[in-house]
Amino acid sequence: MNGAPVDLSFKHISNLTDAWSVEPTRGLRPLKRNSEMKYNSHSLRLNNNNIVDLDKLQMTINHFLAEPSQLAWLDLSFNKITHIDHVLCELHELRVLYLHGNSIFILSEVDKLGVLPYLHTITLHGNAIEANKSYRKRVISALPRLKTMDFSAVTQQERVMANIWYHNNNHRRNSLDTLQ
């Protein structure tokens, strides 16, 4: 079932409902369809478009994939996304999420993705959050199952340092809250 990715990249999509009328790019591996003409794939590429809003993402996944609940790999890189929409947190089988080259500017939004039980690979570089000096530590502490971040392996030492950073910062925040 885990066939070739449904590739809707470079299609000038700005609204996800526009994607529904677009034919996926043919790759080296042929896309196979089921009897309902939905694709037998667990991967969706929506990269290099003009997507700002993920409001209709679940409907788009349902439109294209034979088993939408089994989406494991989603590429939303190089769009105009400004925040991590809650709809991403509903993709419970997601393992790989590419969000690099967007306009995400609030680092704490990454915390939302901590509910994804299988997420092991993420890209966020090329977003405004990358300028934060705690960027990598914060993401690693928020997503404890990460194996790869920004195409670089997450080491055991980084994981330890991220946990120390998290506990130090969380302790400070809690202390400030009790003082107020």
Sequence and secondary structure as in RCSB ss.txt:
>XXXX:A:sequence
MNGAPVDLSFKHISNLTDAWSVEPTRGLRPLKRNSEMKYNSHSLRLNNNNIVDLDKLQMTINHFLAEPSQLAWLD
LSFNKITHIDHVLCELHELRVLYLHGNSIFILSEVDKLGVLPYLHTITLHGNAIEANKSYRKRVISALPRLKTMD
FSAVTQQERVMANIWYHNNNHRRNSLDTLQ
>XXXX:A:secstr
   S EE TTS  SSHHHHTT      SS   B TTS B  SEEE  SS     TTHHHHHHHHBSSGGG  EEE
  SS   S  GGGGG TT  EEE  SS    GGGGGGGGG TT  EEE TTSGGGGSTTHHHHHHHH TT SEET
TEE  HHHHHHHHHHHHHHHHHHHHHHHH 
